[in-house]
Amino acid sequence: MAHSDVPDPSSIRLNPHRSRRLLTLLALFGPGIMVMLADTDVGSAITAAQSGVQWGYEMILPQIVLMPILFFVQEMTVRLGVVTQKGHGEAIREYFGLKWGLLSVSALFLASVGALITEFTGIAGVCQLIGIPVAVGVGVAALGLIAIGFSGSYQRVEWIGIALGTLEVAFVVTAFLSHPNLSALEHGLVTVPLFHPGYLFMLAANVGAVIMPWMIFYQQGAVVDKKWGVAHLRAGRWDTGVGAIVTQGIMIAIVITAAATLRTHHITTLNSVAEISRGLGAVLGRVPGTLIWGAGVVGAAFIAALVASVAGAWGISEVLAIKHSLNQRAKDAPWFYVIYSLAHVAGAVLVILSIDLVQLTIDVEVMNAILLPIVVGFLLALESRALPPQFRMQGFYRYLVWGLCGLVMAFGLYTLAAVV
């Protein structure tokens, strides 16, 4: 190559097309990745493990089908955030009034504290496995999460959250260590016993574990706090799409792990993190069963607790019209940080004082089923009312998303009715 053909490094750095592509790639690791990693929280992990134990590889196909549904729902929050530049609670208050706003954040607060209870329950289970007093482990985790929120930078919180969430790769490791039967896996992918009541109930539980109320509030608020505009809409969609694939891929890994190990060895009692770890330890060995699975649970618990608590503080602050940004110091947004801290304290105390952590987790899942129609209903209403016509869903896509959201809400109600 002639010397004149060698590109000038400075011109490469300043090339606007290359810069845009680089920014798009960097944007993939943002609010969508963060919220989707949080979606595979402790409750979801236990649900996936139970699915693998009860139905084996037959529960993999529903996890794949849920990928686009999860994307459709969370993509709406991206459009609402970048176009309106308002958080979810603020948008509800503005377009539907204060009373409806208070109803939405009441549901959000319950869901956020419930999520924190679930995540701290997971941390308590890991503490029991490795011999750390539950009060000490949960207390330290709560203080650590509060400290992360007080860092004064949304971007810093996001980076820390994603770093913690990458521990969920441990679930993928256990899937490989379990050496699944490929022939049985292929057969399970094409076997969907929809008319079996037990399968339908477990399917409903998985649907309920996919969309959490705090996910909707978090991603819309994160888009605003990250200062994304309409120009970032495409990147935000990629961010959300990649995140949906990642989180459901992790759920599939957990189903495979349970199906290839616990199910084949007739281990059917999976009511806690500790029981799952002990069961895996009996099959895979103590180190993979305890340490690797425990690492995945800790990563899932921390990122989900972080996202749920931030979402709760954002939503309540938005509806009450008080300052609410992770880019502000505590002295500049005191009530936001008070709400954020109290949510952690409440969740930690309830777990430390609870006698029956398993029943507590079940109660949280039932509560989420009740709240799901409210939260998804508000999201659809906002998408139709708050966005200019050119940013709303159109034609077949609109009917498809509305139909799938209706199905998700129906599954949530079905889960509630079956449990009750």
CORKA-V343338 format. One line per field, one symbol per residue. ss: DSSP state (h for helix, s for strand, l for the rest). phi: phi as a letter, one per 20 degrees, with the letter a starting at -180 (. if undefined). psi: psi as a letter, one per 40 degrees, with the letter a starting at -180 (. if undefined). A space follows every 10 residues. Layout:
ss: ???
phi: ???
psi: ???
//
This chain:
ss: llhhhlllhh hhhhlhhhhh hhhhhhhlll hhhhhhhhhl lhhhhhhhhh hhhhhhhhhh hhhhhhhhhh hhhhhhhhhh hhhhlllhhh hhhhhhlhhh hhhhhhhhhh hhhhhhhhhh hhhhhhhhhh lllhhhhhhh hhhhhhhhhl lllhhhhhhh hhhhhhhhhh hhhhhhhlll lhhhhhhhhl llllllhhhh hhhhhhhhhh llhhhhhhhh hhhhhllllh hhhhhhhhhh hhhhhhhhhh hhhhhhhhhh hhhlllllll llhhhhhhhh hhhhlhhhhh hhhhhhhhhh hhhhhhhhhh hhhhhhhhhl llllllllll lllhhhhhhh hhhhhhhhhh hhhlllhhhh hhhhhhhhhh hhhhhhhhhh hhhhhlllhh hlllhhhhhh hhhhhhhhhh hhhhhhhhhl
phi: .fgfefffgf fffeffffff ffffffffeb gffffffffe efffffffff ffffcmffef ggffffgfff fgffffffff ffeelcffff ffffecofff ffffffffff ffffffffff ffffffgffd negggfffff fffffffffe fnbfffffff ffffffffgg fffffffflf fffffffffd dcffeegfff ffffffffee ddgfffffff ffgffemecg feffffffgf ffffffffff ffffgfgffe dfffdledec ebffffffff ffdeoffffe ffffffffff ffffffffff ffffgffffe ldgbcfedfg fecffgfffg ffffffffff ffefedffff ffgfffffff egffffffff ffgedeefgf defclfgfff ffffffffff ffffffffff
psi: hideehihdd dddehddddd ddddddedga dddddddddg addddddddd ddddebeeed dddddedddd dddddddddd ddddfiiddd ddddeeiddd dddddddddd dddddddddd ddddddddde fhhddddddd ddddddddde eehddddddd dddddeeedd dddddddegi hdddddddde hggdehdddd dddddddded hidddddddd dddddefiad dedddddddd dddddddddd ddddddddde cdddefhehg eidddddddd dddeiddddd dddddddddd dddddddddd ddddddddde fihgheeiid ddgddddddd dddddddddd ddehdgdddd dddddddddd dddddddddd ddddddiide eiiibddddd dddddddddd ddddddddd.
//
